[in-house]
Amino acid sequence: MFKYCTSLVDISPLEFWDVKDATCFSCFLRGCTSLVDLSPLRNWDLSNVEDLNACFDGDIALTDLSPLKNWNVSKVNLMSATFSHCTSLSDISPLRRWDVKNVHNLSRLFDGCINLKDISPLKNWQVGNCTNFNCIFRECSSLSDITPLANWDVSKGLSFDEFFKNCISLRNIISLKNWDTNNGNSFNSFFENCIKLTDITPIDGWNVSKRAGYHDLFKGASITTITSSSWYSSKNK
């Protein structure tokens, strides 16, 4: 609706819109590069919305998500690139209580969020129904601590391509040790250009299908040790 309205700064006239019957906000404010204040959206009723794809994609001036804190996203199943390329975004704490249990596509959610360091608000996200995790944190170049992802249920995940690609600050992946990747069929470029990553042994125990793709899985990483029992060397010859 307001896609690429690059000069848009004041959305206050939207404050009292009745959107309770709306189901799709895909690309709604995409590419609104001057937009900073989302407060007029604070009380919007999104209880019937199913699609938030690229809703704020490319909003490079956006820093404050607090107006979205109480959004009801419980029916949303598409959340691809919702905050992709929000390059000024560093605080995602308002998303802490988002109910994402019905989302099956989280691809590119924070793709290109180069200032995102703290993802602890995602710690208790229920992502058990998600099948597409492609590029979710791609190019999050400031991200180093991924411990909040330790308890994520990715057991239904099928595609994980470029999950951490170009996360140049990432060093420790022990948090991924117990992930259930049994259904994963695509891990291409998962850690590509993670130039500080040296130890990949934490994911030795991943159970990955023999049909899984893993092209450029560790390309550009600084790996020092590869064990012979690893799934990426023994199961997918």
C-alpha positions as a printed Julia matrix, in Angstrom:
237×3 Matrix{Float64}:
   0.0     0.0    0.0
   2.82    2.43   0.88
   5.63    0.42  -0.69
   8.69    2.54  -1.5
   7.17    5.76  -0.22
  10.67    6.93   0.57
   9.65   10.37   1.87
   6.9     9.14   4.16
   7.53   10.16   7.77
   4.1    10.79   9.29
   1.61    7.92   9.42
  -0.5     9.4   12.21
  -3.66    9.41  10.02
  -3.59    5.6   10.22
  -4.0     5.54  13.99
  -7.74    4.93  14.03
  -8.02    2.71  11.0
 -10.21   -0.33  11.62
  -8.1    -3.21  10.32
  -9.62   -6.01  12.36
 -10.83   -7.83   9.23
  -7.58   -7.46   7.33
  -5.66  -10.65   6.58
  -2.63   -9.42   4.64
  -0.1    -6.65   5.25
   2.56   -7.91   2.88
   4.94   -5.09   1.86
   2.66   -2.59   3.62
   5.42   -0.12   4.55
   8.24   -1.73   2.6
  11.04    0.57   1.57
   9.78    3.55   3.56
  13.33    4.63   4.12
  12.49    7.8    6.07
   9.97    6.23   8.43
  10.9     6.3   12.12
   7.71    6.59  14.16
   5.38    3.58  14.21
   3.38    4.74  17.22
   0.16    5.26  15.21
   0.07    1.48  14.73
   0.22    0.78  18.45
  -3.42   -0.23  18.91
  -4.06   -1.9   15.6
  -6.01   -5.15  15.79
  -4.12   -7.7   13.7
  -5.92  -10.68  15.12
  -6.95  -11.93  11.67
  -3.74  -11.2    9.82
  -1.98  -14.16   8.2
   0.66  -12.45   6.08
   3.32   -9.98   7.29
   5.83  -10.7    4.55
   8.23   -7.78   4.02
   5.95   -5.47   5.99
   8.88   -3.27   7.08
  11.51   -4.55   4.68
  14.11   -1.91   3.87
  12.98    0.62   6.45
  16.55    1.69   7.12
  15.73    4.44   9.63
  13.56    2.26  11.85
  14.91    1.74  15.38
  11.89    1.63  17.71
   9.58   -1.38  17.49
   7.85   -0.71  20.81
   4.54    0.21  19.12
   4.38   -3.38  17.84
   4.81   -4.86  21.31
   1.19   -5.92  21.76
   0.38   -6.86  18.21
  -1.62  -10.06  18.02
   0.2   -12.11  15.39
  -1.16  -15.46  16.5
  -2.72  -16.21  13.09
   0.26  -15.13  11.05
   1.82  -17.92   9.02
   4.0   -15.85   6.68
   6.69  -13.67   8.19
   9.32  -13.68   5.48
  11.54  -10.56   5.42
   9.27   -8.7    7.85
  12.25   -6.7    9.16
  14.74   -7.46   6.43
  17.35   -4.76   5.78
  16.26   -2.63   8.72
  19.88   -1.61   8.98
  19.46    0.69  12.0
  17.53   -1.83  14.05
  19.31   -3.1   17.15
  16.56   -3.5   19.75
  14.0    -6.22  19.05
  12.85   -6.59  22.66
   9.28   -5.52  21.76
   8.96   -8.78  19.82
   9.65  -10.85  22.93
   6.04  -11.93  23.43
   5.02  -12.3   19.84
   3.08  -15.51  19.35
   4.68  -17.06  16.26
   3.53  -20.61  16.81
   1.61  -20.69  13.5
   4.35  -19.19  11.36
   5.75  -21.63   8.82
   7.94  -19.19   6.89
  10.52  -17.12   8.8
  12.92  -16.78   5.89
  14.91  -13.52   5.7
  13.18  -12.25   8.85
  16.21  -10.21   9.96
  18.25  -10.51   6.79
  20.66   -7.59   6.48
  20.05   -6.21   9.98
  23.68   -5.28  10.33
  23.32   -3.64  13.77
  21.43   -6.5   15.4
  23.49   -7.94  18.26
  21.02   -9.03  20.94
  18.54  -11.7   19.89
  17.66  -12.75  23.44
  14.03  -11.6   22.92
  13.67  -14.55  20.55
  14.67  -17.07  23.22
  11.16  -18.32  23.93
   9.74  -18.04  20.45
   7.75  -21.16  19.57
   8.92  -21.87  16.03
   7.92  -25.53  16.02
   5.72  -25.19  12.93
   8.23  -23.34  10.81
   9.54  -25.15   7.74
  11.48  -22.35   6.03
  14.38  -20.74   7.9
  16.31  -19.57   4.85
  18.51  -16.5    5.39
  16.83  -15.64   8.69
  19.98  -13.96  10.07
  21.93  -13.53   6.85
  24.33  -10.57   6.92
  23.67   -9.86  10.58
  27.3    -8.87  10.75
  27.19   -7.72  14.4
  25.64  -10.94  15.7
  27.97  -13.05  17.84
  25.84  -14.52  20.64
  23.3   -17.04  19.38
  22.63  -18.79  22.7
  18.97  -17.65  22.64
  18.42  -20.11  19.79
  19.51  -23.13  21.85
  15.97  -24.26  22.64
  14.39  -23.46  19.32
  12.36  -26.38  18.0
  13.42  -26.59  14.36
  12.31  -30.19  13.95
   9.91  -29.34  11.12
  12.48  -27.23   9.34
  13.1   -28.25   5.75
  15.22  -25.44   4.39
  18.05  -23.66   6.23
  19.96  -22.1    3.33
  22.22  -19.14   4.21
  20.96  -19.15   7.8
  24.04  -17.32   9.14
  25.7   -16.37   5.87
  28.03  -13.36   6.26
  27.63  -13.3   10.04
  31.24  -12.22  10.33
  31.16  -11.84  14.13
  29.91  -15.35  14.85
  32.42  -17.51  16.74
  30.59  -20.04  18.91
  27.86  -22.35  17.65
  27.55  -24.67  20.65
  23.99  -23.42  21.09
  23.01  -25.38  17.98
  24.31  -28.67  19.38
  20.94  -30.21  20.22
  18.95  -28.96  17.27
  16.75  -31.6   15.64
  17.57  -31.24  11.95
  16.28  -34.63  10.94
  13.85  -33.19   8.37
  16.26  -30.63   6.93
  16.96  -31.08   3.24
  18.88  -27.92   2.41
  21.75  -26.31   4.34
  23.48  -24.52   1.5
  25.8   -21.71   2.62
  24.55  -22.05   6.21
  27.81  -20.66   7.66
  29.29  -19.13   4.51
  31.73  -16.29   5.24
  31.48  -16.72   9.0
  35.11  -15.74   9.05
  35.6   -16.06  12.83
  34.1   -19.53  13.08
  36.78  -22.11  13.81
  35.07  -24.92  15.73
  32.23  -26.78  14.04
  32.28  -29.84  16.29
  29.12  -28.77  18.2
  26.99  -29.79  15.22
  28.68  -33.16  14.77
  25.62  -34.86  16.2
  23.13  -33.37  13.79
  21.07  -36.03  12.09
  20.82  -34.87   8.51
  19.24  -36.67   5.57
  21.62  -38.19   3.04
  19.7   -36.23   0.4
  20.37  -32.89   2.05
  22.17  -30.19   0.1
  25.05  -28.39   1.76
  26.79  -26.5   -1.05
  29.22  -23.89   0.35
  28.18  -24.9    3.87
  31.37  -23.57   5.51
  32.79  -21.55   2.63
  34.97  -18.72   3.92
  34.91  -19.92   7.54
  38.17  -20.31   9.5
  37.71  -23.95  10.46
  40.67  -25.57  12.19
  39.26  -29.02  12.99
  37.05  -31.46  11.09
  36.14  -34.76  12.71
  35.73  -37.9   10.66
  32.38  -38.74  12.23
  30.7   -35.53  11.16
  27.43  -35.77   9.22
  28.74  -33.41   6.57
  31.66  -35.7    5.79
  30.39  -39.23   6.39
  26.65  -39.23   5.73
  26.48  -37.07   2.63
  29.23  -38.37   0.4
